[in-house]
Amino acid sequence: MTTVLSPPTSIAASELARSADLFGTGEAISAQARPWAAELAPISHNLARGRYQSPLRYPGAKSSLAPVIARVITSAKRSREVPEINLLVEPFAGGASASLRMIGEGVVDRILLADADPLVVAFWQAAADDTERLVDRMHDEWKRYVRCGGATAVERWDYWRGWNPRPTMKRRNRRLTAAMKCLFLNRTTFSGILHGKAGPIGGRAQSSDYPIGCRWNPDAIAERLRYIGHLYDVGRLIDVWCKDWRQTLDDVPEHYPQLLPSRVVAYLDPPYVEKSSVLYRTSFDPRGGYGGERIGASGIADDTLHLSLADYLRTKAQFRWLLSYDNHPMLTQNTWLYGHDRMNPSKSDREMLGVRCWRISKRLVSTRYSAAGRVGKRSANELLITTLPPMTVPLDEQLRLA
Ligand SMILES: C[S@@+](CC[C@H](N)C(=O)[O-])C[C@H]1O[C@@H](n2cnc3c(N)ncnc32)[C@H](O)[C@@H]1O
């Protein structure tokens, strides 16, 4: 087990930087970070308190878990240790449903999104920083292709599936077009899956009752895109990073040292232990992420990257975190994962980085969610693990002991 003590990061920084560059995203929305605004502008948009705010239909989206997360964070804010949360960081942002809920309800002051999939990052960056051009592109795709349906729409789906940025395109156009690819495929592919083998909604023959455009309501999408633009304009969405989770967690203290240790919280929603490799381009499956199984050629489950994340969160995290996972017994039983009840950083990390030995609380939550390969929603037990002050973590019928 010694290899677990010095785990690899899941994605090499150079590899990620190359694809971020190709998709025109860079590491952040702009090379010049915006200064931290002490005064917060109000959010004035109808969607702030809406039930659905994300323009993406994301596989594994946490919209049903978001109210529970809001409850846990609100409860923590009643403590002396965490009186306010100035920044919520979401290193596995995907469709960002939890962050959008937290910011809309005023549970946190600002949000920072990050993901390792450059297509997803291009989408969020363009929605924030190039909103009106993305809205125009979205309406155009609707009028010219999706609304027509049938072969016209399926051909367009094939076009986007095969599209890759030309390096000669201007950077901003590359990012905008990658954002359009993300939005198009997300709205027209079965379960919103962007990569891999999932096909268009309604099938290639379009003979189903649910045609390819059935999840494309242009006015509703435009409103959601404009909400993201508004959040960025008023400084509530502070940035969107194209980074591996580890880089994100390492970089937050460097960018926002004034928030350490307790005015910043990370919400982490990593790919599930089961099934993630069929859903995301970047899953924790080290063999590439498509259609792989957790069981490797050796017949042994390869959970190195889940171990890596757990190791970091237990020993290196400089701010409090809240993690959601599928309820897999390995997670709470294995002491290399979250079997322990307390963080255990090294002496030097405690002294040099100020890493604390916060208690780790675990709760089981029943939710309803949609997953690839299923029609409609199904219920599941979701595991919440957190270093928020243990006395504040609710324990009741909704949040049971794990
Ligand atoms: C479960 S989804 C997040 C869903 C999101 N919470 C929502 O509500 O839509 C996991 C996300 O993690 C991203 N991801 C996978 N491996 C990653 C890594 N090593 N670093 C950062 N993000 C990663 C995937 O691209 C995917 O968007």
The ligand as an SDF file (V2000), in Angstrom:
LIG
                    3D

 27 29  0  0  0  0  0  0  0  0999 V2000
  -20.2270   13.8880  -11.1590 C   0  0  0  0  0  0  0  0  0  0  0  0
  -19.7150   15.0300  -12.3810 S   0  0  0  0  0  0  0  0  0  0  0  0
  -20.1080   16.5320  -11.6180 C   0  0  0  0  0  0  0  0  0  0  0  0
  -21.5630   16.8300  -11.7110 C   0  0  0  0  0  0  0  0  0  0  0  0
  -21.9370   18.1640  -11.1090 C   0  0  0  0  0  0  0  0  0  0  0  0
  -21.7630   18.1470   -9.6800 N   0  0  0  0  0  0  0  0  0  0  0  0
  -23.3530   18.5600  -11.4810 C   0  0  0  0  0  0  0  0  0  0  0  0
  -24.1920   18.7480  -10.5960 O   0  0  0  0  0  0  0  0  0  0  0  0
  -23.6020   18.6800  -12.6790 O   0  0  0  0  0  0  0  0  0  0  0  0
  -17.9830   14.9040  -12.3320 C   0  0  0  0  0  0  0  0  0  0  0  0
  -17.2110   15.9240  -13.1450 C   0  0  0  0  0  0  0  0  0  0  0  0
  -15.8300   15.7650  -12.8120 O   0  0  0  0  0  0  0  0  0  0  0  0
  -15.0530   16.0320  -13.9600 C   0  0  0  0  0  0  0  0  0  0  0  0
  -13.7280   15.4010  -13.7250 N   0  0  0  0  0  0  0  0  0  0  0  0
  -13.3610   14.1080  -13.8740 C   0  0  0  0  0  0  0  0  0  0  0  0
  -12.0680   13.9030  -13.5140 N   0  0  0  0  0  0  0  0  0  0  0  0
  -11.6080   15.1110  -13.1130 C   0  0  0  0  0  0  0  0  0  0  0  0
  -10.3620   15.5630  -12.6080 C   0  0  0  0  0  0  0  0  0  0  0  0
   -9.3370   14.7380  -12.4890 N   0  0  0  0  0  0  0  0  0  0  0  0
  -10.2460   16.8600  -12.2220 N   0  0  0  0  0  0  0  0  0  0  0  0
  -11.2930   17.7250  -12.3720 C   0  0  0  0  0  0  0  0  0  0  0  0
  -12.4930   17.3560  -12.8820 N   0  0  0  0  0  0  0  0  0  0  0  0
  -12.6550   16.0740  -13.2400 C   0  0  0  0  0  0  0  0  0  0  0  0
  -15.8610   15.4640  -15.1200 C   0  0  0  0  0  0  0  0  0  0  0  0
  -15.5090   16.1270  -16.3310 O   0  0  0  0  0  0  0  0  0  0  0  0
  -17.2870   15.7810  -14.6480 C   0  0  0  0  0  0  0  0  0  0  0  0
  -17.6980   17.0330  -15.1790 O   0  0  0  0  0  0  0  0  0  0  0  0
  1  2  1  0
  2  3  1  0
  2 10  1  0
  3  4  1  0
  4  5  1  0
  5  6  1  0
  5  7  1  0
  7  8  2  0
  7  9  1  0
 10 11  1  0
 11 12  1  0
 11 26  1  0
 12 13  1  0
 13 14  1  0
 13 24  1  0
 14 15  1  0
 14 23  1  0
 15 16  2  0
 16 17  1  0
 17 18  1  0
 17 23  2  0
 18 19  1  0
 18 20  2  0
 20 21  1  0
 21 22  2  0
 22 23  1  0
 24 25  1  0
 24 26  1  0
 26 27  1  0
M  CHG  2   2   1   9  -1
M  END
$$$$
